[in-house]
Amino acid sequence: MARHAHVAGRAAYDALVAGASADYTGYWARIARKFVEWKTPFTQVLDESDAPFFRWFADGTLNVSHNCLDRQVAAGRGDKVAIVFEADDGQVSRVTYSELLARTCRAANALKAQGVKKGDRVVIYMPMSIEGVVAMQACARIGAVHAVVFGGFSAQALRDRIIDTEAVLVVTADQQLRGGRALPLKAMVDEALALGGCQAVRTVLVYRRTGGEIDWVDGRDAWLHEATEREPDTCEPEWVDAEHPLFLLYTSGSTGKPKGVQHSSGGYLVQAAVTTQWTFDLHDDDVFWCTADIGWVTGHTYIAYGPLAVGATQVVFEGIPTYPDAARFWRMIEAHRVSVFYTAPTAIRSLIKAAEGRGDLHPARFDLHSLRVLGSVGEPINPAAWEWYHAHVGGGRCPIVDTWWQTETGAQMLTPLPGATTLVPGSCTLPFPGIDAAIVDEAGHELPNGQSGLLVIRKPWPSMIRTIWKDKARYASSYFPPELGGAYLAGDGAMRDVDTGYFTIGGRIDDVLNVSGHRMGTMEIESALVACTELVAEAAVVGRPDDTTGEAICAFVVLKQERPTGEAAARLAAELRQWIGREIGPIAKPKEIRFADNLPKTRSGKILRRLLRSVAKGEAITQDVSTLENPAILDQLAEAH
Ligand code: PRX
């Protein structure tokens, strides 16, 4: 593999790293010229004058959709399949680069016809579909800023994002199909808008996915197919500055309010493209499949942008890994001759369980010889899952790229490169060439290998977050705390190996949980719980390790009524889970809810979450509890299990 790889062997990797360290901006400028076509070439690479608000390639202009589509057609890929779409029910459709360009232009024209202008925000609340990707590309084409909201978020969460972005238009579908079930999307948009505060929204464009019953608001709602049919299939791209925002994507932080992470056009595309090509060692004949949803950053960078920016053929999948059964992924890899497969540890762990239970679901039953490279993303992959993935999916011959990155980083940051990096299960190994990662203590001093500390990125990188939408102060204080001397604080604990210098990620150091690879803030769930003012007096949420989902949400709740037990407790817990489903979405429903008369607090009233974490894990409390106002509450909490 090393001979044909884009980064051909460890020496080639070392040379790139040396090149970047000798001339950081020169290195990124070379990459930026190679991977992106600029309308106006940039003369400035990195502008640090307003740190931590960094600007990359600032005087260059480009259009992201032109790079992903027109440029591929011009390079002779017009008839190449861009997307192989497999629907929930197994139906397959294909779209070539020429067709994807035409559909994007029609959609872009339709957005313009609805009055959407450069810089306007468009919320996209769509199922996994070609139309979803087209909607994103169409925004990019006209310089509108999309904010994709994952279809699993509730009407309330959707409304918060519509309000925060002041979106002028929402693109949605009548329903989405997942695991054989039709779930409402348009009805959620109706509900979100009915909740009020979304007065900027003029139009709701509706993709007819199932033809299911929906309500219709005349003058506001329009069918996507009708709006696009009448439009021409060409649309001159809007040339934007490199720093023009491409999208906002909301993610959880350590407060109750999700952050609108703002990404750029130029720097983002540069790093999306180079990481797609090098990390997956993608070649023109590869078939790439990233199983993420476009509602998360992985679906942005490694579905909607990266693969198209390098002219790849990719699979886009509407459904879920366990429908009609837990062999769906293996069957699809076989059917579409997938050569590069990128998924999350949580999916692997659940498929391992299924395959152990039923032999016919085992990947060994399928012809997976087309696979060449496997990827993992979103959470730490435990060595046992890594070994299984390597042996049974990759047939022992495919390297696994364990890629560490975040919504904020925009693209992969720490990762092996196939053929260049010797792999160690459970380690995301080394920085992508041009990324300056380190482990430091709380005062910002670099720690020796073998000691765990805070993961930081010391130099700005092209696809980094530009700001938190409408909250520059929160951006600066969350990611660039003064004691770290200008380094970016990732929010993860990590350690480097004594001998190899390889990085291993320990997990979040803040109040952010990772449940099935979905990022959830404990404060967000607490706020949702206490918003149930009729029932809940107080709530605290912590994570505990879970074999399948990585972490599980555990909520401790003090009710306004007497502490329920038995049946009554089960009934109230179900009611509260429903409530959270409505406030945030099903992904935020706690696995466990325990009721108590109080929470463990210090005399000054501070809830001691570390004790709750021990209780949730079922550990004996070994910490000093002398500062507790009410130590007896710990026994009650442990009993409540
Ligand atoms: O804790 C890290 C974990 O996921 C967090 C970022 O979540 P999100 O912004 O939703 O982006 C996920 C997809 C890029 C990180 O702070 N994480 C992500 N990848 C890995 C990981 N933890 C360990 N290993 C990884 N490969």
Residues whose N, C-alpha, C, O or C-beta is under 5 A from the ligand:
A	BS01	PRX	T298 S376 V377 G378 E379 P380 D402 T403 W404 W405 Q406 T407 E408 C428 A490 D492 I505 G507 R508 G517 R519
